[in-house]
Amino acid sequence: MKLGIAVLALVIGMGALVWAQSPTTGAIQGVVTDRANGDKLAGVTVIVTSPALATTQTAITDENGFYKVTDLPPGQYLVTFYYADLTVERSGVSVGVNKTTPVFQKLDVKAAGGERIEIWATAPTIDPTSTTQGITIDKNYTKNIPVPGRTFLGANGAAAGAQYDGDVAHNTEAYSRIDDNPFDAVSAQPLSTFSIDVDTASYANTRRFLREGMLPPKDAVRVEELINYFHYDYPAPAKGAPFSITTEVGPAPWNSRHKLVRIGLASQAIADADVPARNLVFLLDVSGSMSDANKLPLLISAMNLLVDNLRSKDRISIVVYAGASGLVLPSTRGDRKLEIRTALASLEAGGSTNGAEGIQLAYQQARANFIENGINRVILCTDGDFNVGTTSEGDLTRLIEDEREHHVFLTVLGFGMGNLKDSTMEKLADRGNGNYAYIDTLDEARKVLVKQGGATLITVAKDVKIQVEMNPATVAGYRLIGYENRLLAAEDFNDDKKDAGEIGAGHAVTALYEIVPAGEPVPRAKVDKLKYQTPATPTGTASTELMTVKVRYKAPTGDASKLLSQVVQNASVSLERTSIDFRWAMAVAGFGMLLRESPERGSLSWPQVLTLAKSSLGKDSDGYRRELLELVQIAMKKIRN
């Protein structure tokens, strides 16, 4: 790779670096020392996160214990230090424009077992007076430079006067096409059937686009995943049942003549102490496309968070794939944290991608270390690119489906931008009875791998399918909001061979139906009258019932499904009298419909979505709902401009 350099002023002395700094940003710097004796600590990973920051920033202390993170927008920051099995957080760090905020940290090395990792490297010498162009910088050069990610882009960003003359990376992100569900007339289609979906990747990915000042592609916005990202206060299931069923009826905010029905399934949460032993095999993409700071470096930081929470009864393996696959960490007890962190520290990105071979090796590890009555799962972490070697999607999905039958499930975590193969990743997770999440920040990594990395990996029910029968006496038409790629044929509901989604402990699934009451016109395309027959006009049962919700599911290791059902009564309730959670789900659905420019969005407007969201924040102890307000306002400004 060639770097055209006008002026390269990079001063390196075993890790000290003079950073170029934008006048619109600030920096954080400091020295990390041993609390006991004052020794300066090399090799400490420093992670900087903030709502003001689109992605996490990473630095590693040099032999003098020094680190510096630059190009930070003004705001409040969380600085996290990782050393051996120690994790120390410093919150509320303020960064101002053109200011360098000092953050010095003392670590209790004895608490880490007294073990220390020493990093020895001779930094490359650069003549700061040279204006020679055409210096070749490869991964062997950049890995010796203490810049974020130790990559070419990190060196380029750190060098005063450096100009990158290479090609701008092309956006090759891929999303499956989604066409909004249309309205169906009950007279023609009284049944609506779909598989549940507990994925949340679309919300985090949408957040990433908006925080970078861009509107997401329409097909990147899956409304059901936006809704299911949030917690809802559903009741616990009855004794012996894997989940509860909650329903609620209210008005549609975007069409005063229509109604909305909320259907919620919620499983019982399990205390962390009761989580079974975990056999986790991480399959990590270390191909060249993963070199960006918000890909492999963020992934390594995310895994360090998980390591903090591993127990002695847990086991973790690390398999990597790029041009070839390899076992970086054989199955290791969770309390051997230094070994795990050392393996993580050895990872670097390079080469092209052969994901198929890596998956095979990962499943071999999972089967070889299978824990009876435990959690056995492969966790694939990638930007989704499978572009070299045997990449047949059919072969991959067949392998994943076969392992699913042996109770080794698959979770997929997406990272980065510009190369995200969302469509492939979602499909693989679906076939592996797992879930798909997108990691855009270290906070999201903490949510997925720490907060949800234990109990929610416990499958309480699999092949969960929902079928709703509409009562033509009270319903003229309907449409399911979202779940476009989860629709099933009516006959699939009773077919136990038909695969569907799983639900884990503490999971919740929400679905919204927009209802056209009997007597109202159904918005749908016109069809010519039939010539040879007259369609029957069902009258339905004269009752107050609106619909019947049926749910089929299997036990985690079962083959025969069980049936639950619940009747939904017709009701007329004002928007103000609906529950806070229902109004929040309406607001999130509206957010997604506007981003998608849904043809069914009716009279909905951005101010209306913002007002609805503000009225339904609730307790919001984790701050996720307030975050959505920020995203709505970003979208409003972007569309207005």
N, C-alpha and C positions, 0 to 999 in steps of 0.2 A: 504494500500500500504506500503511495507517494503522498508526501505532505509538502505543499508549497509554503515556504516560510519567508515572510517579509522581514520580520525581526523575531528571533527566538531567544528570549531572555529567561532561561530556565536555570536557576542556581540550585544545584543539588549537592548536599554534603551528608551522605549516609542518611538521607531521608528528609532534610530540611528543604523547603520549597517556597519560592517567592511566587505568590499567586497574583494573577491579574484579577482586578475586582471592578465590577460594573458600578457606576455612580448611582444606580437605582437599587442596589442591593447591599447587604451587609455580610458579616462572616461570624463564625464561632471558632475559637481556638483555645488551646490549653495544653496542659501537661498532666499525664497520669502517672501517679507514683504509688509505691508500696507504703501502706499506712504504718507498718511496723518500723521500717528502717529508712524510708525516704527514697529508696532506689527508684529510678525512672523505669517504667515498664514499657517494653517494646511489644508490638504485636497485639495491642488491645484494639478490638473493633469498636468504632464509634459510629452509632446510627443517629441521624438527625431527622425528625419528623415534625410536621406542622400542617394545620389546615391551609396555611398560606403556600404550602409547597406541593407541587403536582406529584412528585415522586420522592421517595426517601433518598437521603444523601449519606454516603458511607465514607469513612476515613479509617486508616490504620496507623497507630502510633509508631514513630520511628525509634531508633536506638536511644534517643534522648527523651522518650515518652511524649514527644510532641505530636500534635495533630492540628489540622485546620480544615474547616469546611467553608467554602466560599459560595458566592452567587445565591445568597439566601434572601428572599423577599422579606420585607419588614413583617414582624408578627411574633407570636408566642410559640416557642419550640419545646419539644421533648428531646432530651439528649440521653441516649442509652449506651452504656459501656458494657462490653462483653469481654470477659477474660477467664480462660479455663471454664469452670462451671459457675462463675460469678456473673450476675446481671445487676447493674445499678442504674437507676433512672434518675434524671434531674429534670423536673418539669418547670414550667413557667419561665423559661429562659427567653429574654426579650432581645430581639434583633432590630436594629434601626438602619436607616439608609446611610451608607458610607461609614458604618461603625463596625468595629470588631469587638464582639462580646467575649470576655474571658470566662472560660468554664474549666477550672482545675478540679481534678478528681483524685481522691485517695482510695485505694482498693485494699481490702483485707485479704492479702494473698494467702495467709494461713487458713482462712475459711475455705479456700479452694484446694485445700490439701497440700499447700506449699509447693505445688507443681507449677513450673513456669515453662513457657515455650519461648526459646530464643530464636530470633530470625536474623540470619547473617546474609548480607548481600552487598555487593559492591555496586554502588550507584553509577550509572554511565556519566561520563564527563562530557559537558557540552560547552563549546566556545560561544559565549554570549555576544561576541563581536562579529561572528560569522553571519553572512547573508546568503550562504550557499543554498540553492534550492535543490529539491530532489532527494532529501534524506529518506532512507527507507526505515520505517518504523514497523516492526512486527510484534507479535505477542511476547517474544523473548525479551525484547527491548522494554516494552511498557510494563511488564510484570515486575520489573525492578524499581519502578517509579512510584512513590507513595502518593498516588492521586486516586480519586474516587473510582472504584472498580478496577484500578490498575489496567486500564484499557487505552486504546488509541484515542477514543473520544474523551476520556478523562485527561490525558496528557494535552490534547488539543485545547480543551476548555481551560486548562491551567496555565497555558503559555501566553505570556504577554505578547501581543502583536501577531500571534499565530493565525494563519488563514488556511482553511481546509478547502483544497481545490478538487477534491474527489467528487464523484457523483453523489447527489442527494439521494438518500435511501428512498426507494419507492414504497408506497403503501400497498402491501399485498394481503391485507386483512380480508378474511372471507366469512360471509354470513349467509345462512340459508334464507331463501326468500320466504317472507311471511305475508300472506294476504289476510286482512282482518276477517274474522268470521262474519258472514252475512246473517240477516234475520231469516229464520225458518218459520213457515206457517205450521201451526200445530195440526191442521187438517192434513198436511202432507207428511210431516215428520214430527210425531209426538214424542219421540225418544231422543235424548242427547247423551252421548257416551264418550268418556275420555279417561285417560290415565292421569294419575296425580303427578305433580312435578314439584320437587323440593329444591330445585336449583335456584341459585341467586346470582349467577355470574352476570346476567344482563344489567342488574342495578349497578354493580361496582364498575362495570365497563362503561355504562352511561355516565356515571359520575366522573370517570377519568376523562372522557371526551369534553364534558362541560367545564371541568376545572382547567382544561387546556385551552378553553376559549372556542371550542368547536361543538356544533350540534352532532349528535351521533347519527350514523346511517340508520335509516328507518328499520332495516331488517335486524339491526343490533338491539332494538328495543323490543323485548318480549314482556308484555304487560304482566303476565302472571308471575314472572320472576321479580319484577319490581314490587308487586304486592307482597309476595312471600318473603321478601328480604326483612320485613318488619315483624316484631313480636305483637301478638294479639292475646288478649286476656281470655282465652277459651277455658271452659271448665275441664277439670281432670276427667278421664274416662271412668265409667262405672267399673266395679270390681270384675275382673275377668275379661274385660274388653280391651283391645289394644289401643283404641283411641275413642274420643268423644266426637259427636256430630252436633254442630251448632248451626242454626239457621236464623235469618233475620230478613224482614221485608221493609223496604223504604222507597222513597221517590228517586227517580233518576235525575241528578242535578242538571243534566244537559238536555232533558226532554220532559217537560212537565206532564205529558200524557202517558209516560212510561213509568214502570217500577223497576227497582233493583232487588235482587235476592242474593244474600250472602250465604255461602255454604262453607263452614269451617271444620276441618278435622284436626284434632290435637292429641298427641300421645303423651303419656306420663313421663315427666322428667326423672332422671336418675341421679342421685347424689354422686359426686366425683369419687367418693370413697368406695362406692358400689360398682364402679365401672370394671368390667372384666379385664383380664390381661389382654394386652394388645400386641399383635404381631403385624407390624407395619413395615412394608417394603416401599421405600421411596425410589421412584424411577425418575431420574433427573436428566433433563435435556441439557447437555453441555455443548451443543453445536455452536457454530460461530454466530448464529442469529441471536443467541442468548447473552451476548457480551454486554449489552447496555445495562446501565445502573439499575433500571427498573425491571430487570429480568434476573439473571443469575445472582448478582449481588443482593438484590432484594430477597430472592429465594433463600439464599444462605442465611440472611438475617432472620427470615421467617422461621426457618428450621431451628435456629438457635433459641427462639422463643419456645418452640415445642420441646426442645431438649430439657429446658428448665422444669417441665412438668412430667417427664418420664419417670416411671417407678421401676423398682428392681424386677417386678414381675412382667414388665413390658419388654418387648424386643424390637429392635429396629435394624433394618438393613438398608444399604444405599447402593443402587445400581445406576450407572450412568450410560448414556448412549450419545454417540455422535457418528463419526465415520465407522466406529466399532463400538461394541458394548462391553462393559466391564463391571466387576463387583468391587466397589470402592470400600465398602464396609460390610463384612459378613454379619450375620445375625448376632447382635450384641445386646447385652442386658441394658435396660434403660438407666441404671444407676452408674454406668461406666461413661459418664458424661465427657470426660476429657478425651477419650478415644473417639467419641462421636464428633466432638467439636474439631478435633484434629483432622478427621476425615473431611469434614465440611470445609476447613481452611485450605485443603489441598485442591479444591475444585477450581477449574478455570475453563472458559469457553473457547472453542475452536473446532473447525471442521464442519462437514455437512451432516445431514440428519438421516439416521436409519432407525426410526422408532420401533419398527416391527421386531427387530432382534432384541432390543432392550426390553420390550414387553414380555417376550418369551422368557428371558433370563429372570425378570422380576417375578413372574408367576412361579418359576422353578424355586426361587428362594422362599416364596410364600408357602408353597406346598411342603417344602422340606422342613419348615419350622412351624407348621400348622399347630395352633393351640386349640384343643377341644374346648368347646363352650366359651371360646374367647372371640376377640375381634381379629379377623384375618383379612387384611386389605392391602391392595397395591394402590399407592398414591402417585399418580403421574403428574409431574410438574413441567410445563413446557409452554412455549408460545404457539404450539400446535402444529409445527411444520414437520411433515414426514415426507421428505422429498428425495431420498436416495435409497436404492435397494428395493427390497420387497415391500411395497407400500400399498398393496391392494387393500382397500377399505373392507372388502368382503372377507378377506383372510383375517384381518385384524379383529373384526367384529365377531367372527365365528370363534376365534380363540378366546375372546373375552366372554362370550356367551357360554362356552364350554367350562371355563373356570368358575363362572357364576354358579353353575350346577354343583360344583364342588365346594361351594360356600366361601370362595375367595372373591370378594367384591372389589370394585374399582371406583376410586375417587379421582377426579381430574381437576387440577388447579392451573388456571391460565395466568400468564405473566406478560407484561410488556405491551408495546404498541407497534404498529407498522407491519407486523408479520403474524398477527393473531389469527389462527385458523379456528375460529369460534364454532363453525359448523361441524368440523370433524370432532372437536373436543366434546361438544354436547352429545353427539351421537355415541361416542365411545362410552361416556359415563352412563348414558341411558341403557346401553346394552350390558353394562357391567353391574347393574343394580346399585349404582352409586349416585353421586351427585357431582355437579360441576359448579365451581366457584371461580371467580376472577379476583386476583390479588393485585390491587393497585397501590396500596400503602401498607406500611407495617402495622397500622391499626387494623386493617382488614385481615392481615395475616394472623394477628392475635385473635380476632373474632372467629376465624375459620379453624385455625389449628389449635388454639388454646381453649377458648370458651366453648367451641363446638367440637373440639378434636377428641373428646372422650365419649360422653354419653350419646351424642348424635350419630356416632359411628355404629351404635348398637341397633341393628335392625329389629324392629318390633313387629313389622308386618311387611310382606312383599306382594308384588303383583296387585297393587291396590287400584281398583277401577271404580269410577262413579258413573251411574246411569240415572238420569232424571226423566221422569215421565210427567208431561204437562197435562193438566186438566183442561180440555177444550171448552168447558163451561165457563172458565174464568180466564183462560189464556188464549189469545188469538195467535201470537207469535212470540219469538224469543231469539236471543243470541247469547252465546257464551263469550265472555270477554277474555281474550287470551287463549292459551292452550292450543293454538292452531296446529302445532306439530305434535300434539298428544291426542288428537281425535281418534276414536275407534269406531268401527262399525257396530251397530246395535247387537249383532249376534256375537261379537267378541266378548261382551260382558259375561256371558255364561260359559265361555270357552276357557277352561283352566290351562290350556296350553298357550294361551296368548299372554305374552309378557307385558308387564306394566310397571309403574314406579314403586319404590319402596318408601317406607316412612321409618325414621329412627326415633330413638328415645328423645323426648323434648322437642320434636319437630311439630310444626303446624303447617297446614295447607289451606289456602283460601281460594275460593272461586266465586266469581260474580256472574249472574245472569241478568241481562236486560230483558224485561218482560213487556210485551204489548198486551194490555188487558183486552178481554173479549169485547167486541164491538168497535175497537179501534182499527184503523187500517194498518196492515203489516208492510213496512218499507222493504220491498224486494222487487227484483226485476220481473217485468211482465212476461207471462207465458201465454201463447195462443190457447184458446179453448180447445178441448179435445173433441175430435170429430166422431169417434166411435163409442165413446162412453161418457157418462156424466159422473164426475168425481163425487163421492159421498161426502156429505157435510156432517162430521161428528158433532154430537151435541154435548157429550160428556155427562158425567154424573152431577146431578143438581146438588151441589154441596158448597161449603166454604173453603174447600181444599184448593190450593193453587197448584201444587205439584207434590210428587213423592220422590224423595231422594233415596237411592239404593247404593250401597257400597259393598263391593266384594273384595276380599283380601285372603291371603294365605299366611299361615304361621311361618316364621323365618326359615324353618327346615321342612315345611309341609308341602304337599302336592295338591291337596284338595282345598278349594276355596270355601269361605264362610260368608254369609250374607247378613248385613245390617240394613235397616231401612228406617226412614223417618218422614212423616207427613209435614208439609209446610202449609199453613193456613193462609188464606187470602187476608190481607190487612191493608188499611190505609193509615199511614203514619206520616206526620210532617217530618221534614228533614231535621228540624231542631230536636225532635224527640227520638231520633235514632241514636244508637250507642256511639260513643267516641270512636271506638275501633271501626265501626261500620263507616262512619264519615271519613276516617283516615284512609280506609281502603278505597272509598270513592275518589278521594283526592289523588291518591297514587295512580289509580286507574286513569283518571283524567289527565294527569301528568304524562303518562305513557301514550294515551290516545292523541294528545296534542303533538308530542314529539314525532309520532308516527304519521301525523296528519290523517288520522283515521277518517274514512268517509262516514263513520257512524258517530262522529263527535258532536253532532247536533249544534246546539247554541253555546257549547262550552268555550270559555275564554281563559287566558292565563290568569287574569285577576281573580276570576271565580275559583280557579284551582288553588291559588295562594290563600284566599279567604277561607276556603273550606279546610285547607291544611292547618292554618293558624287556629281554627276553632276546634281542632281535634288532636292537639299535641299530647294531651294526657300527661302522665308522669314523666315519660321520656327520660328515664334514669341514665340511659347510655348515650343520649344525645343524637341518636340516629334520625329521629323525626325532625329535629331542628336543622339537621344537615340537609334534609330534603328541601326545606324552605330556601336555603341558600342556593340549591341547584335550580329550583323554580325561578328564582330571581335572575340567575345567570342566563337561563334559557330565554326569559322574557327580554332581557337586554340584547341578547344575541339576535333574536328574531326581529326586534324593533330596529336594530341597526342594519 
